[in-house]
Amino acid sequence: MTKSDMCSCPVTLSAQDSIGHWNGVIHGLLSHSQQTPVHLGKLMEAEPEFAMGHAARGLFCMMTGRAEVLASARNALAAARTAAKHTTITPREQGWIDALALWLDGRPTAAIAAVEAVLRALPHDTLSAKLSHGIRFMLGDHHGMRRSIERVLDAHSEQNTCRGFLLGCHAFTLEETGEYARAEATGLMGLTLAHDDAWGLHAVAHVHDMTARADDGIALIEDNTAAWSGSNNFRYHVWWHKALLHMERGELDVALGLYDAQIRADKTDDYRDISNATSLLSRLELEGVDIGPRWEELADFSENRVEDGCLVFADLHYLLALTGADRGPARKAMTARFARDAVKTGEMSARVEAPGTAALAGLNAFSEGRYDTAFLNLAAARPLMQTIGGSHAQRDVFERITVDAGLRAGRYDATAAILRDRQKLRGGTLDRFAATRLGKIEAARSIAAQ
């Protein structure tokens, strides 16, 4: 039986209670709620033949970026296909099944195309818009994210109950494509419509990070706890943003305190949590902070991920932990695995080949004090680092390591050029990191001149 969900889209469910749980899944995904898997579990107990539910489970597995969930995603695909044979399903539901199959086949870009086909028929389908947004984010396709959201904006009128969440997605795409004023205004507008839009709040926090407005960013996060305090592990990412803003104010001790009290409050091995932790510790170490034994628990998790190979973004953050704790054998094993993966075919293998291998070599060299080699490799990786996924703020840890490698290698002109590029990306803003490094370059040049 076809019913209508909170996106005003057709969905093949039999019971009205099932619609409630499916709407819980939709709202949970949009708001990054802890209740999303709870609603999906109850829904599938009541509707074991719900093909889109099986496809959703598989796609959610894929978004975790973990090799061990691939089997579960394949099982979900098989269940979705079986259910589809026994039930008349909608094109939207078939589109989600197709997207899962394509992603499992190593073709995430084709998976996005399958979701976009759904959106062409149902531009008001905020759930599918969020799915396309999420896969593109993992591929670093910031311009594609923006085009996708802007194609469906007109279908999200004031009467659309999900409009606030879509505005949050739009705000993030505006920020990632450099329109900071529009991003801030759009994100704040979205929050007035969806008070629990953690993604939209975080989009505005990105604006404050990129434009070095630490006071505004900290106030935003503290004044809108309802938007993110009840989130799943995404709340750790918001705490991470707050820590970065305190670093911008020079409050390194506050940032380290947030690491202990919030960012690593739960010792999980989710790659997103590991990336929050390793990138913050790396930034603090570059500022001369003694990290103590904190690298060890991250390295223990990361050693188990050496052969994972799902996302270059995740792998490079695992490597930060392995270098931080000086796990030499694990670093060598990851280097060997990158070499094997780089010669394979497929979208993700291409990202391992470039920029992955150069970035990995650069990070290893930096940890060993071979700063010139580190700089040359990291600088070579820079033009394609966008393709590993994540945001500008997240990838900035690699930019900072590149800059410090250049300084320590005495490559002042090349390093200054990178800092100018970085400043341009930030709309001309000179943040604390750039100001201190440019100061070091000027001091070094002054000494050389004398």
C-alpha positions as CSV (number, residue, x, y, z in Angstrom):
1,M,0.0,0.0,0.0
2,T,1.4,3.4,-0.9
3,K,1.3,6.2,1.6
4,S,2.8,9.7,1.8
5,D,5.7,10.5,4.2
6,M,6.8,13.8,5.7
7,C,8.6,14.7,2.5
8,S,5.2,14.4,0.7
9,C,6.6,11.5,-1.2
10,P,5.1,8.0,-1.9
11,V,6.3,5.1,0.2
12,T,5.2,1.5,0.1
13,L,4.1,0.7,3.7
14,S,1.0,-1.0,5.0
15,A,0.4,0.4,8.6
16,Q,0.0,3.9,9.8
17,D,2.4,3.2,12.7
18,S,5.0,2.3,10.1
19,I,4.7,5.8,8.5
20,G,5.5,7.2,12.0
21,H,8.7,5.2,12.2
22,W,9.7,6.0,8.6
23,N,9.2,9.7,9.3
24,G,11.4,9.2,12.4
25,V,14.1,7.8,10.1
26,I,13.7,10.8,7.8
27,H,13.8,13.4,10.6
28,G,16.6,11.5,12.3
29,L,18.8,11.5,9.2
30,L,18.1,15.2,8.6
31,S,18.8,16.2,12.2
32,H,21.6,13.7,12.9
33,S,19.5,12.2,15.7
34,Q,20.5,9.3,17.9
35,Q,17.0,7.8,17.3
36,T,17.5,7.1,13.6
37,P,18.6,3.5,14.0
38,V,15.9,2.9,16.6
39,H,13.1,4.0,14.3
40,L,14.6,2.0,11.4
41,G,14.9,-1.1,13.5
42,K,11.2,-0.9,14.7
43,L,10.1,-0.1,11.1
44,M,11.8,-3.2,9.7
45,E,10.4,-5.4,12.4
46,A,6.9,-4.3,11.4
47,E,7.6,-4.1,7.7
48,P,10.2,-6.8,6.8
49,E,9.2,-6.5,3.1
50,F,9.9,-2.7,2.9
51,A,12.5,-2.6,0.1
52,M,13.4,1.1,0.7
53,G,14.0,0.4,4.4
54,H,16.5,-2.4,3.5
55,A,18.2,0.0,0.9
56,A,18.4,2.7,3.5
57,R,20.1,0.4,6.0
58,G,22.6,-0.5,3.3
59,L,23.3,3.1,2.3
60,F,23.7,4.1,6.0
61,C,26.3,1.3,6.3
62,M,28.2,2.7,3.3
63,M,28.2,6.2,4.8
64,T,30.2,4.9,7.9
65,G,33.2,4.4,5.6
66,R,34.2,1.1,7.3
67,A,35.2,-2.1,5.5
68,E,33.6,-4.5,7.9
69,V,30.1,-3.1,7.2
70,L,30.3,-3.9,3.5
71,A,28.9,-7.4,4.2
72,S,25.9,-5.9,6.0
73,A,25.4,-3.5,3.1
74,R,25.4,-6.4,0.6
75,N,22.9,-8.3,2.7
76,A,20.7,-5.2,2.8
77,L,20.9,-5.0,-1.0
78,A,19.9,-8.6,-1.3
79,A,17.0,-8.2,1.0
80,A,15.9,-5.0,-0.8
81,R,15.9,-6.8,-4.1
82,T,14.0,-9.8,-2.8
83,A,11.4,-7.5,-1.3
84,A,11.1,-5.6,-4.5
85,K,10.3,-8.8,-6.4
86,H,7.4,-9.5,-4.0
87,T,6.0,-6.0,-3.8
88,T,5.1,-3.2,-6.3
89,I,7.5,-0.5,-5.3
90,T,7.8,3.2,-6.4
91,P,10.5,4.6,-8.7
92,R,11.9,6.4,-5.7
93,E,12.4,3.2,-3.8
94,Q,14.0,1.6,-6.8
95,G,16.3,4.5,-7.1
96,W,17.6,3.9,-3.6
97,I,18.2,0.3,-4.4
98,D,20.1,1.2,-7.5
99,A,22.2,3.7,-5.6
100,L,23.2,1.1,-3.1
101,A,24.1,-1.4,-5.8
102,L,26.2,1.1,-7.7
103,W,28.0,2.3,-4.6
104,L,28.8,-1.3,-3.6
105,D,30.1,-1.8,-7.1
106,G,32.7,0.9,-6.4
107,R,30.9,3.6,-8.4
108,P,29.7,6.3,-5.9
109,T,29.4,8.9,-8.6
110,A,26.9,6.6,-10.5
111,A,25.1,6.1,-7.1
112,I,24.7,9.9,-6.9
113,A,23.3,9.9,-10.4
114,A,20.7,7.3,-9.4
115,V,19.6,9.5,-6.4
116,E,19.6,12.6,-8.6
117,A,17.2,10.8,-11.0
118,V,14.8,10.4,-8.0
119,L,15.2,14.1,-7.3
120,R,14.3,15.1,-10.9
121,A,11.0,13.3,-10.4
122,L,10.5,14.4,-6.8
123,P,12.4,17.6,-6.2
124,H,10.6,18.1,-2.8
125,D,12.2,14.8,-1.6
126,T,14.5,16.2,1.1
127,L,15.5,12.8,2.2
128,S,17.0,12.0,-1.2
129,A,18.5,15.4,-1.4
130,K,20.3,14.8,1.9
131,L,21.5,11.4,0.6
132,S,23.0,13.0,-2.5
133,H,24.5,15.7,-0.3
134,G,26.1,13.1,2.0
135,I,27.7,11.0,-0.7
136,R,29.0,14.0,-2.5
137,F,30.5,15.3,0.8
138,M,32.5,12.0,1.1
139,L,33.8,12.6,-2.5
140,G,34.8,16.2,-1.9
141,D,32.3,17.4,-4.6
142,H,31.5,20.8,-3.1
143,H,30.3,22.3,-6.4
144,G,28.1,19.3,-7.1
145,M,26.7,19.5,-3.6
146,R,25.7,23.1,-4.3
147,R,24.2,22.4,-7.7
148,S,22.2,19.5,-6.3
149,I,20.7,21.5,-3.5
150,E,20.0,24.6,-5.6
151,R,18.1,22.5,-8.2
152,V,15.5,21.6,-5.5
153,L,15.3,24.8,-3.6
154,D,12.2,26.0,-5.4
155,A,10.4,22.8,-4.5
156,H,11.0,23.6,-0.8
157,S,8.5,26.4,-0.3
158,E,7.6,27.9,3.1
159,Q,5.0,25.2,3.4
160,N,7.5,22.3,3.2
161,T,8.1,20.9,6.6
162,C,11.7,20.0,5.7
163,R,12.6,23.4,4.3
164,G,14.8,24.4,7.3
165,F,17.0,21.3,6.9
166,L,17.4,21.9,3.2
167,L,18.5,25.5,4.0
168,G,21.1,24.0,6.3
169,C,22.5,21.9,3.5
170,H,22.4,24.9,1.2
171,A,24.3,27.0,3.8
172,F,27.0,24.4,3.9
173,T,27.4,24.3,0.1
174,L,27.6,28.1,0.1
175,E,30.3,28.1,2.7
176,E,32.3,25.4,0.9
177,T,32.2,27.4,-2.3
178,G,33.3,30.6,-0.6
179,E,30.1,32.6,-0.3
180,Y,30.4,33.2,3.4
181,A,27.9,36.0,4.0
182,R,25.1,34.1,2.1
183,A,26.0,30.9,3.9
184,E,25.7,32.5,7.3
185,A,22.4,34.2,6.5
186,T,21.0,31.0,5.0
187,G,22.1,28.8,7.9
188,L,20.6,31.1,10.5
189,M,17.3,31.3,8.5
190,G,17.2,27.5,8.4
191,L,17.7,27.3,12.2
192,T,14.6,29.4,12.7
193,L,12.6,26.7,10.8
194,A,14.4,23.6,12.1
195,H,15.7,24.2,15.6
196,D,17.4,20.8,15.7
197,D,19.3,21.2,12.5
198,A,22.8,20.3,13.7
199,W,24.1,20.4,10.1
200,G,22.9,23.9,9.5
201,L,24.3,25.1,12.8
202,H,27.6,23.5,11.9
203,A,27.6,25.2,8.5
204,V,27.5,28.6,10.2
205,A,30.3,27.5,12.5
206,H,32.3,26.7,9.4
207,V,31.8,30.3,8.2
208,H,33.1,31.6,11.5
209,D,36.1,29.3,11.3
210,M,36.9,30.3,7.7
211,T,36.6,34.0,8.5
212,A,38.4,33.9,11.9
213,R,35.4,35.1,13.8
214,A,36.1,33.1,16.9
215,D,33.9,35.0,19.3
216,D,30.9,34.8,17.0
217,G,31.4,31.1,16.4
218,I,31.7,30.3,20.1
219,A,28.6,32.3,20.9
220,L,26.6,30.6,18.1
221,I,27.4,27.1,19.4
222,E,26.8,28.0,23.1
223,D,23.5,29.8,22.3
224,N,22.1,27.0,20.1
225,T,22.7,23.8,22.2
226,A,19.3,22.5,21.3
227,A,20.4,22.2,17.7
228,W,23.1,19.7,18.4
229,S,23.3,18.5,22.0
230,G,20.9,15.6,21.3
231,S,22.7,14.6,18.1
232,N,24.4,11.3,17.5
233,N,28.2,11.4,17.4
234,F,27.9,14.5,15.2
235,R,27.8,16.4,18.5
236,Y,31.5,15.6,18.9
237,H,32.2,17.3,15.6
238,V,30.4,20.5,16.9
239,W,32.6,20.3,20.0
240,W,35.6,20.0,17.7
241,H,34.5,23.2,15.9
242,K,34.3,24.9,19.3
243,A,37.8,23.7,20.1
244,L,39.1,25.2,16.8
245,L,37.5,28.5,17.6
246,H,39.2,28.6,21.0
247,M,42.5,27.8,19.3
248,E,41.9,30.9,17.1
249,R,41.6,32.9,20.3
250,G,44.9,31.4,21.5
251,E,43.1,29.4,24.2
252,L,45.0,26.2,23.6
253,D,44.3,24.9,27.1
254,V,40.6,25.2,26.6
255,A,40.8,23.3,23.3
256,L,42.7,20.5,25.0
257,G,40.2,20.5,27.8
258,L,37.3,20.1,25.3
259,Y,39.2,17.2,23.7
260,D,39.3,15.3,27.0
261,A,35.8,16.3,28.3
262,Q,33.8,16.1,25.1
263,I,35.5,15.2,21.8
264,R,36.9,11.9,23.1
265,A,34.3,11.5,25.9
266,D,33.4,8.2,24.2
267,K,36.3,6.2,22.9
268,T,34.7,5.2,19.6
269,D,36.5,4.1,16.4
270,D,34.1,5.8,14.0
271,Y,36.3,7.4,11.4
272,R,34.6,10.8,11.9
273,D,35.4,10.7,15.6
274,I,38.9,9.6,14.9
275,S,39.4,12.5,12.4
276,N,38.1,15.0,14.9
277,A,40.5,13.8,17.5
278,T,43.6,13.3,15.4
279,S,43.3,16.6,13.6
280,L,42.8,18.5,16.8
281,L,45.8,16.9,18.5
282,S,47.9,17.5,15.4
283,R,47.0,21.2,15.3
284,L,47.8,21.5,19.0
285,E,51.2,19.8,18.6
286,L,52.0,22.2,15.8
287,E,51.4,25.0,18.3
288,G,53.8,23.4,20.8
289,V,51.3,21.7,23.1
290,D,52.5,18.5,24.8
291,I,49.9,15.9,24.0
292,G,51.1,13.4,26.5
293,P,49.7,9.9,26.1
294,R,46.6,10.9,24.2
295,W,47.9,9.5,20.9
296,E,48.1,5.9,22.2
297,E,44.3,5.1,22.3
298,L,43.8,6.6,18.9
299,A,46.7,4.6,17.5
300,D,45.3,1.4,18.9
301,F,42.1,2.0,17.0
302,S,44.0,3.1,13.9
303,E,46.2,0.1,13.8
304,N,43.0,-1.9,13.2
305,R,42.2,0.3,10.2
306,V,45.5,-0.1,8.3
307,E,43.9,-2.4,5.7
308,D,40.5,-0.7,5.7
309,G,40.9,1.3,2.5
310,C,37.4,2.8,2.2
311,L,38.2,6.5,2.3
312,V,41.6,8.3,1.8
313,F,40.3,11.0,4.1
314,A,39.9,8.4,6.9
315,D,43.2,6.7,6.1
316,L,45.2,9.9,6.4
317,H,43.6,10.7,9.8
318,Y,44.4,7.1,11.0
319,L,48.0,7.9,9.8
320,L,48.1,11.0,12.0
321,A,47.5,8.7,15.0
322,L,50.0,6.2,13.9
323,T,52.7,8.9,13.4
324,G,51.7,10.6,16.7
325,A,52.2,7.4,18.6
326,D,55.2,6.3,16.5
327,R,53.7,3.0,15.4
328,G,56.3,2.2,12.7
329,P,55.2,-1.2,11.6
330,A,51.6,0.0,11.1
331,R,52.8,3.0,9.1
332,K,54.8,0.7,6.9
333,A,51.8,-1.6,6.4
334,M,49.6,1.3,5.5
335,T,52.2,2.6,3.0
336,A,52.3,-0.9,1.4
337,R,48.5,-1.1,1.2
338,F,48.4,2.4,-0.5
339,A,50.8,1.1,-3.1
340,R,48.6,-1.9,-3.8
341,D,45.4,0.1,-3.9
342,A,46.9,2.8,-6.1
343,V,47.3,0.5,-9.1
344,K,43.7,-0.9,-8.9
345,T,40.9,0.5,-11.0
346,G,37.9,2.5,-9.7
347,E,37.1,5.9,-8.3
348,M,38.5,5.4,-4.8
349,S,41.7,3.7,-6.0
350,A,42.3,6.8,-8.2
351,R,42.1,8.9,-5.1
352,V,44.6,6.7,-3.4
353,E,47.0,7.1,-6.4
354,A,46.6,10.9,-6.3
355,P,46.6,12.6,-3.9
356,G,46.8,9.8,-1.4
357,T,50.2,8.3,-2.0
358,A,51.9,11.7,-2.0
359,A,50.1,12.9,1.1
360,L,50.8,9.7,3.0
361,A,54.6,10.0,2.1
362,G,54.6,13.6,3.2
363,L,53.0,12.9,6.5
364,N,55.4,10.0,7.2
365,A,58.3,12.2,6.3
366,F,57.1,15.0,8.5
367,S,56.9,12.7,11.5
368,E,60.5,11.6,10.9
369,G,61.8,15.1,10.7
370,R,62.5,14.9,6.9
371,Y,60.9,18.3,6.3
372,D,62.0,19.0,2.8
373,T,60.7,15.6,1.6
374,A,57.6,16.2,3.6
375,F,57.0,19.6,2.0
376,L,57.6,18.4,-1.6
377,N,55.2,15.5,-1.2
378,L,52.5,17.4,0.6
379,A,52.7,20.3,-1.8
380,A,52.4,17.9,-4.7
381,A,49.2,16.4,-3.1
382,R,47.6,19.9,-2.5
383,P,45.9,20.4,-5.9
384,L,43.8,17.2,-5.5
385,M,43.3,17.1,-1.7
386,Q,39.7,18.3,-2.2
387,T,38.9,14.9,-3.8
388,I,39.5,13.0,-0.6
389,G,36.3,14.4,0.9
390,G,35.5,16.3,4.0
391,S,35.4,20.1,4.4
392,H,37.9,22.8,4.0
393,A,38.1,23.1,7.8
394,Q,38.8,19.4,8.1
395,R,41.4,19.2,5.4
396,D,43.2,22.3,6.8
397,V,45.1,20.1,9.2
398,F,47.1,18.8,6.2
399,E,47.5,22.4,4.9
400,R,49.0,23.4,8.3
401,I,51.4,20.5,8.3
402,T,52.4,21.4,4.7
403,V,53.1,25.0,5.8
404,D,55.1,24.0,8.9
405,A,57.1,21.5,6.8
406,G,58.0,24.3,4.4
407,L,59.0,26.6,7.2
408,R,61.2,23.9,8.8
409,A,62.7,23.1,5.4
410,G,63.5,26.8,4.7
411,R,61.3,27.0,1.7
412,Y,60.0,30.4,2.6
413,D,58.8,31.6,-0.8
414,A,56.8,28.5,-1.6
415,T,55.4,28.4,1.9
416,A,54.3,32.1,1.7
417,A,52.5,31.3,-1.6
418,I,50.6,28.5,0.1
419,L,49.6,30.8,2.9
420,R,48.4,33.4,0.3
421,D,46.3,30.7,-1.3
422,R,44.9,29.7,2.1
423,Q,44.0,33.3,2.9
424,K,42.3,33.7,-0.5
425,L,40.2,30.6,0.2
426,R,39.1,32.4,3.4
427,G,37.8,35.4,1.7
428,G,41.0,37.4,2.5
429,T,40.9,36.7,6.2
430,L,44.2,36.2,7.9
431,D,43.7,33.9,10.9
432,R,46.0,33.3,13.8
433,F,47.8,30.4,12.2
434,A,48.6,32.2,9.0
435,A,49.6,35.4,10.9
436,T,52.1,33.5,13.1
437,R,53.6,31.6,10.2
438,L,54.0,34.7,8.0
439,G,55.7,36.4,11.0
440,K,58.2,33.5,11.1
441,I,58.9,33.9,7.4
442,E,59.5,37.6,7.8
443,A,61.8,37.0,10.7
444,A,63.8,34.4,8.8
445,R,64.1,36.7,5.8
446,S,65.2,39.5,8.0
447,I,67.9,37.3,9.5
448,A,69.0,36.2,6.1
449,A,69.2,39.8,4.8
450,Q,71.4,40.8,7.8
